Amino acid sequence: MIELILSNVFASISLLALIISTELVINFKKPLILKVLFFAISFNIFTLNLSILLNLHYFVTEISRSLLVISSFILISFLYAGKVKKDVLYLCFIFFILVISLLLGDYFEENHHDRNYRIIVVSGRILLLLISLYLFSKQHFLLFKSLNGTNYYSIKIKKWTKFTIIIFTMGILNNFISIFKGSEYFLNRGLSALIHFSICMFILYRPSFLNRNELTIKLSKKLRENMNSVIEADKFVFQFYTSTYFINKNASIEDLAKILKVGTQALSSYIYENTKMNFSDLINKSRVDYFITLAQSQQFDDYTIESLSELVGFSSRQSLYRNFKKFHGGSPSDLLKAVK
């Protein structure tokens, strides 16, 4: 009875992960690296649950599991740094090599029934868990430290990523159970299903603004190759959108160019090539989008139009109304009436 229930659960999670993978391909507009990381996580959940359901060789299951963990490491690091850091990649490579070594050791122990090899494999798996604990703890600490601002986007990302601490804790517990009870133990399988479902929900209910920015990266265009090699899309999005540079009342293309360590003309050309807007229009449209996000949040129900206007970076009510009509249509007061 329990086996039948778990089989149905694994089948459902596989289908859910496949749907999420498809949704990410269609809807996610962030730079390619973040899209790939989310897709890798959801697709590995699909293959992992499918391999458990079809009782495939444990090599397939464990490699899918390790790729899921590695993708998660890199994702948390990317949200913190706005780029994929080399030291994280090196640690993930070492992690993967250890996984392969343990799988081979497990296979050898299974065929030779040597107790000494069993002790080595168990010790290796515990070491792997300790490495995972270190990597996740370090990346979460850096992430929360970097998101110490009070803007709405940072707060939302912080709340959203706190959920991964719960998932990670369950994962550590589940792996300890599998070391001493075996991966076929029903509690281990049940926890695996819960963890994978939680990760699916984590991706599915990501903050909506992550799907929305004005960049259309076209790396295949020969004419843009030099420009894109100077200005990294990931860094631009991290500074401009995630860190909400656009709400800065003193925002200027010169200041942003200095932050990104690029030339003003190169940045201006980059913005136009990828958004079909000049810097001023991109700033104002981003502020309008941010105003809409805040207006639709219950957290800001008691805020006046003037207060919200100031929060998103407009210098006056008139500036908000003018740009709202230009980039959205209608007026901010009509929007507030509609959502409250």
C-alpha positions as CSV (number, residue, x, y, z in Angstrom):
1,M,0.0,0.0,0.0
2,I,2.8,2.4,1.0
3,E,4.8,1.4,-2.1
4,L,1.8,2.2,-4.4
5,I,1.3,5.6,-2.7
6,L,5.0,6.5,-3.1
7,S,5.0,5.4,-6.7
8,N,2.1,7.7,-7.5
9,V,3.8,10.5,-5.6
10,F,7.1,10.1,-7.5
11,A,5.1,10.0,-10.8
12,S,3.3,13.2,-9.9
13,I,6.5,15.0,-8.9
14,S,8.1,13.9,-12.2
15,L,5.2,15.4,-14.2
16,L,5.2,18.6,-12.1
17,A,9.0,19.0,-12.6
18,L,8.6,18.5,-16.3
19,I,5.8,21.1,-16.5
20,I,8.0,23.6,-14.5
21,S,10.9,23.0,-16.8
22,T,8.7,23.8,-19.8
23,E,7.3,26.9,-18.0
24,L,10.8,28.1,-17.3
25,V,11.8,27.8,-21.0
26,I,8.8,29.8,-22.1
27,N,8.4,32.5,-19.3
28,F,11.8,33.1,-17.7
29,K,13.4,36.2,-19.1
30,K,16.4,36.6,-16.9
31,P,20.0,36.2,-18.3
32,L,20.7,32.8,-19.7
33,I,22.8,31.5,-16.7
34,L,20.0,31.9,-14.2
35,K,17.5,30.4,-16.6
36,V,19.8,27.4,-17.1
37,L,20.3,26.9,-13.3
38,F,16.5,26.9,-12.6
39,F,16.0,24.5,-15.6
40,A,18.8,22.2,-14.4
41,I,17.2,22.0,-10.9
42,S,13.7,21.2,-12.2
43,F,14.9,18.8,-14.9
44,N,17.1,16.9,-12.5
45,I,14.1,16.5,-10.2
46,F,12.3,15.1,-13.2
47,T,15.0,12.6,-14.0
48,L,15.6,11.7,-10.3
49,N,12.0,10.9,-9.6
50,L,11.6,9.1,-12.9
51,S,14.6,6.9,-12.1
52,I,13.2,6.1,-8.6
53,L,9.8,5.3,-10.1
54,L,11.2,3.0,-12.8
55,N,13.8,1.6,-10.4
56,L,16.7,2.4,-12.7
57,H,20.3,1.7,-11.7
58,Y,21.4,3.7,-8.6
59,F,24.1,5.4,-10.7
60,V,21.4,7.3,-12.6
61,T,19.6,8.2,-9.4
62,E,22.7,9.4,-7.5
63,I,24.2,11.3,-10.5
64,S,20.8,13.1,-10.9
65,R,20.8,13.9,-7.2
66,S,24.3,15.2,-7.2
67,L,23.6,17.5,-10.3
68,L,20.6,18.8,-8.5
69,V,22.7,19.7,-5.4
70,I,25.4,21.3,-7.5
71,S,22.9,23.4,-9.5
72,S,21.4,24.5,-6.2
73,F,24.9,25.5,-4.9
74,I,25.6,27.6,-8.0
75,L,22.1,29.2,-7.9
76,I,22.5,30.4,-4.3
77,S,26.0,31.7,-5.2
78,F,24.7,33.5,-8.3
79,L,21.9,35.2,-6.3
80,Y,24.5,36.5,-3.9
81,A,27.3,37.5,-6.3
82,G,25.4,38.2,-9.6
83,K,27.8,35.9,-11.3
84,V,29.1,32.3,-11.2
85,K,32.2,32.4,-9.0
86,K,35.2,30.3,-9.9
87,D,35.8,29.0,-6.4
88,V,32.2,27.7,-6.2
89,L,32.7,25.9,-9.6
90,Y,35.9,24.3,-8.3
91,L,34.2,23.1,-5.1
92,C,31.3,21.8,-7.1
93,F,33.7,19.9,-9.4
94,I,35.4,18.4,-6.4
95,F,32.0,17.5,-5.0
96,F,31.0,15.7,-8.2
97,I,34.3,13.8,-8.4
98,L,33.7,12.6,-4.8
99,V,30.2,11.5,-5.7
100,I,31.6,9.4,-8.6
101,S,34.3,8.0,-6.4
102,L,31.8,6.9,-3.8
103,L,29.5,5.4,-6.4
104,L,32.4,3.3,-7.6
105,G,33.4,2.4,-4.1
106,D,29.8,1.4,-3.3
107,Y,29.7,-0.7,-6.4
108,F,32.9,-2.5,-5.5
109,E,31.7,-3.1,-1.9
110,E,28.4,-4.5,-3.2
111,N,30.2,-7.0,-5.4
112,H,33.0,-8.0,-2.9
113,H,31.1,-7.7,0.4
114,D,34.3,-6.2,2.0
115,R,33.5,-4.6,5.4
116,N,36.5,-2.3,5.1
117,Y,35.2,-0.8,1.9
118,R,31.8,-0.3,3.5
119,I,33.4,1.8,6.3
120,I,35.3,3.9,3.7
121,V,32.1,4.5,1.7
122,V,30.1,5.5,4.8
123,S,32.9,7.8,5.9
124,G,33.0,9.3,2.4
125,R,29.3,9.9,2.4
126,I,29.5,11.6,5.8
127,L,32.4,13.8,4.5
128,L,30.2,14.7,1.4
129,L,27.4,15.8,3.7
130,L,29.8,17.9,5.7
131,I,31.1,19.6,2.5
132,S,27.4,20.2,1.5
133,L,26.7,21.7,4.9
134,Y,29.7,24.0,4.5
135,L,28.9,25.1,1.0
136,F,25.2,25.8,1.6
137,S,25.8,27.6,5.0
138,K,28.5,29.8,3.5
139,Q,26.5,30.7,0.4
140,H,23.3,31.5,2.5
141,F,25.3,33.6,4.9
142,L,26.8,35.6,2.0
143,L,23.4,35.9,0.3
144,F,21.6,37.2,3.4
145,K,24.5,39.6,4.1
146,S,24.4,41.0,0.6
147,L,20.6,41.4,0.7
148,N,20.7,43.8,3.7
149,G,18.9,46.6,1.9
150,T,15.3,47.6,2.6
151,N,14.0,47.7,-0.9
152,Y,11.1,45.4,-1.7
153,Y,13.0,43.3,-4.2
154,S,15.7,42.4,-1.7
155,I,13.2,41.6,1.0
156,K,11.2,39.3,-1.3
157,I,14.4,37.5,-2.4
158,K,15.5,37.1,1.2
159,K,12.1,35.6,2.3
160,W,12.0,33.4,-0.8
161,T,15.5,32.0,-0.3
162,K,14.9,31.3,3.4
163,F,12.7,28.5,2.3
164,T,15.8,26.7,0.9
165,I,17.2,26.5,4.5
166,I,14.2,24.2,5.4
167,I,14.7,22.2,2.2
168,F,18.4,21.8,2.9
169,T,17.9,20.7,6.5
170,M,15.4,18.1,5.3
171,G,18.0,17.0,2.7
172,I,20.8,16.6,5.3
173,L,18.4,14.6,7.6
174,N,17.3,12.4,4.7
175,N,20.9,11.6,3.6
176,F,21.8,10.6,7.2
177,I,18.8,8.3,7.2
178,S,19.8,6.7,3.9
179,I,23.4,6.1,5.1
180,F,22.3,4.0,8.1
181,K,18.9,2.7,6.9
182,G,19.3,2.5,3.1
183,S,17.7,4.5,0.3
184,E,14.8,2.0,0.1
185,Y,13.6,2.8,3.6
186,F,10.1,4.1,3.3
187,L,10.8,7.2,5.5
188,N,13.8,8.0,3.3
189,R,11.7,7.7,0.2
190,G,8.9,9.8,1.7
191,L,11.3,12.6,2.7
192,S,12.8,12.5,-0.8
193,A,9.4,13.1,-2.3
194,L,8.7,15.9,0.1
195,I,12.0,17.6,-0.6
196,H,11.6,17.4,-4.4
197,F,8.0,18.7,-4.2
198,S,9.3,21.6,-2.0
199,I,12.0,22.5,-4.5
200,C,9.4,22.5,-7.3
201,M,7.3,24.9,-5.2
202,F,10.4,27.0,-4.6
203,I,10.9,27.5,-8.3
204,L,7.2,27.8,-9.2
205,Y,6.6,30.5,-6.6
206,R,9.7,32.5,-7.3
207,P,9.2,36.3,-7.0
208,S,7.4,37.5,-10.1
209,F,9.8,40.3,-10.8
210,L,12.5,37.7,-11.6
211,N,10.6,36.9,-14.8
212,R,10.4,40.5,-15.8
213,N,13.2,42.8,-17.1
214,E,13.7,44.7,-20.3
215,L,16.9,42.9,-21.5
216,T,16.7,40.8,-24.6
217,I,20.1,39.2,-24.8
218,K,21.1,38.3,-28.4
219,L,24.5,36.7,-28.1
220,S,24.3,35.2,-31.5
221,K,24.5,38.6,-33.2
222,K,28.0,39.2,-34.5
223,L,27.7,42.9,-34.2
224,R,27.1,42.7,-30.5
225,E,29.9,40.3,-29.6
226,N,32.5,43.0,-28.6
227,M,29.9,45.0,-26.6
228,N,28.7,41.9,-24.7
229,S,32.2,40.8,-23.9
230,V,32.8,44.2,-22.1
231,I,29.4,44.4,-20.3
232,E,28.2,41.2,-18.7
233,A,24.4,40.8,-18.8
234,D,24.4,39.0,-15.4
235,K,26.2,41.9,-13.7
236,F,24.0,44.5,-15.3
237,V,20.8,42.7,-14.2
238,F,22.1,42.2,-10.7
239,Q,23.0,45.8,-10.2
240,F,20.1,47.4,-12.1
241,Y,17.2,45.1,-11.3
242,T,18.0,42.8,-8.3
243,S,19.8,45.6,-6.4
244,T,17.1,48.1,-7.6
245,Y,19.6,50.7,-8.8
246,F,16.7,52.4,-10.7
247,I,15.1,53.6,-7.5
248,N,18.1,55.8,-6.7
249,K,16.9,59.4,-7.2
250,N,20.4,60.3,-8.3
251,A,20.7,57.5,-10.8
252,S,22.8,58.4,-13.8
253,I,24.4,56.5,-16.6
254,E,27.8,57.8,-15.5
255,D,27.3,56.5,-12.0
256,L,26.1,53.1,-13.2
257,A,29.0,52.8,-15.7
258,K,31.4,53.5,-12.8
259,I,29.7,50.7,-10.7
260,L,29.9,48.3,-13.6
261,K,33.5,49.5,-14.5
262,V,32.6,50.1,-18.1
263,G,32.6,53.2,-20.4
264,T,29.5,55.4,-20.4
265,Q,29.2,55.2,-24.2
266,A,29.5,51.4,-24.2
267,L,26.8,51.2,-21.5
268,S,24.5,53.5,-23.3
269,S,24.9,51.5,-26.5
270,Y,24.4,48.2,-24.7
271,I,21.2,49.4,-23.1
272,Y,19.7,50.6,-26.4
273,E,20.8,47.5,-28.3
274,N,19.2,45.2,-25.7
275,T,16.1,47.2,-24.6
276,K,15.4,49.6,-27.5
277,M,15.3,52.3,-24.8
278,N,17.6,55.0,-23.7
279,F,18.9,55.1,-20.1
280,S,16.3,57.6,-18.9
281,D,13.3,55.6,-20.3
282,L,14.7,52.4,-18.9
283,I,14.9,54.0,-15.4
284,N,11.4,55.4,-15.6
285,K,9.8,52.2,-17.0
286,S,11.5,50.1,-14.3
287,R,10.2,52.5,-11.6
288,V,6.7,52.2,-13.1
289,D,6.9,48.4,-13.0
290,Y,8.2,48.6,-9.4
291,F,5.3,50.9,-8.5
292,I,2.8,48.3,-9.9
293,T,4.5,45.5,-7.9
294,L,4.3,47.5,-4.7
295,A,0.7,48.6,-5.4
296,Q,-0.3,45.0,-5.8
297,S,1.3,44.0,-2.5
298,Q,-0.8,43.9,0.7
299,Q,2.3,45.1,2.6
300,F,1.8,48.6,1.0
301,D,-2.0,48.9,1.3
302,D,-1.8,51.9,3.6
303,Y,0.7,53.9,1.4
304,T,-0.5,56.9,-0.5
305,I,0.4,57.5,-4.1
306,E,3.0,60.1,-3.0
307,S,4.6,57.6,-0.6
308,L,4.8,54.9,-3.2
309,S,6.1,57.4,-5.8
310,E,8.9,58.3,-3.5
311,L,9.7,54.6,-2.7
312,V,10.2,53.8,-6.4
313,G,12.4,56.7,-7.0
314,F,10.2,59.4,-8.7
315,S,10.9,62.9,-7.5
316,S,7.3,64.1,-7.7
317,R,3.7,62.9,-8.2
318,Q,3.6,64.6,-11.5
319,S,6.6,62.6,-12.7
320,L,5.0,59.3,-11.7
321,Y,1.7,60.2,-13.5
322,R,3.5,61.3,-16.7
323,N,5.7,58.1,-16.9
324,F,2.8,55.8,-15.8
325,K,0.7,57.0,-18.7
326,K,3.7,56.6,-21.1
327,F,4.7,53.1,-20.1
328,H,1.5,51.6,-18.8
329,G,-1.5,53.6,-19.7
330,G,-4.2,55.0,-17.4
331,S,-3.2,56.5,-14.1
332,P,-1.7,55.3,-10.8
333,S,-4.9,56.2,-8.9
334,D,-7.0,54.0,-11.2
335,L,-4.6,51.1,-10.5
336,L,-4.8,51.6,-6.7
337,K,-8.6,51.6,-6.9
338,A,-8.6,48.4,-8.9
339,V,-6.3,46.4,-6.6
340,K,-7.6,47.7,-3.2
